[in-house]
């Protein structure tokens, strides 16, 4: 995850950081509600961050209005 | 943004359960879904998803946003939308599907969108419309430049007025033909935010007849167009069986009292 974060552009890094700061606890709670285990919830949220980083470029490009 | 990430977290967690199969009492993912539907978290997620989708709609170009509003707020059919925009029903439908597809991609990312997406889209479009008309009322930007139309354009505008949903015709006829105040319009037609709605429909019609975004059709041109439109409307009322244009086929059409 650390290496993947390193290859993101500054804008993408800011975007991911913003998500982490604002919503990390909320994500843990949502995941915990589903998987019912602290360890699994942490794994799931980590995997979710990887997916978010993997798609951040696509997501940000879609946000730019014509 | 939140809903996009929450969806990913939610789906990743469900995938984790599927892979580990540690919880034997969960028969299917549907059961899990049912259980979650009544939870506080799910309620929060749904609200944030609607809000998020509303923000995405707000970022769409004006023409796309207006089409979504016409389809999901005014509940117009594609035939009616096409007639108003001066395009065929098929083109309007394709354009609508393209916008919906675009929204699904931005909203859901790589995760398949949930089955209740149409419902969320409808609520998000309504929320976006509410916010837009409220923003119009408190807009601190300078007023758009008013432009007068020539005779041909006024004629075209009068035709477009008749293609609006009933609510749009009500507010325009009230203002320009019956000289009602917004308060009187609200009282008479049981509407809310008549002034804001009037501004919205003025902007919509200005866009439809090809006026620049920073400009708006003048009151005098609207007055002339609405008078012509009302004349044609009453004419159609009197000879309703002879000719049935698109606007008279509207399922939501409400008849004015002659």
Interface residues (C-beta under 8 A of the other chain):
Chain A: X18 X19 X22 X23 X26 X27 X29 X30 X31 X33 X34 X35 X36 X40 X41 X43 X44 X45 X47 X48 X51 X52 X55 X58 X59 X62 X63 X65 X66
Chain B: X1 X2 X4 X5 X6 X8 X9 X10 X12 X13 X14 X15 X16 X17 X20 X23 X32 X36 X39 X41 X45 X56 X59 X60 X61 X102 X105 X106 X109 X110
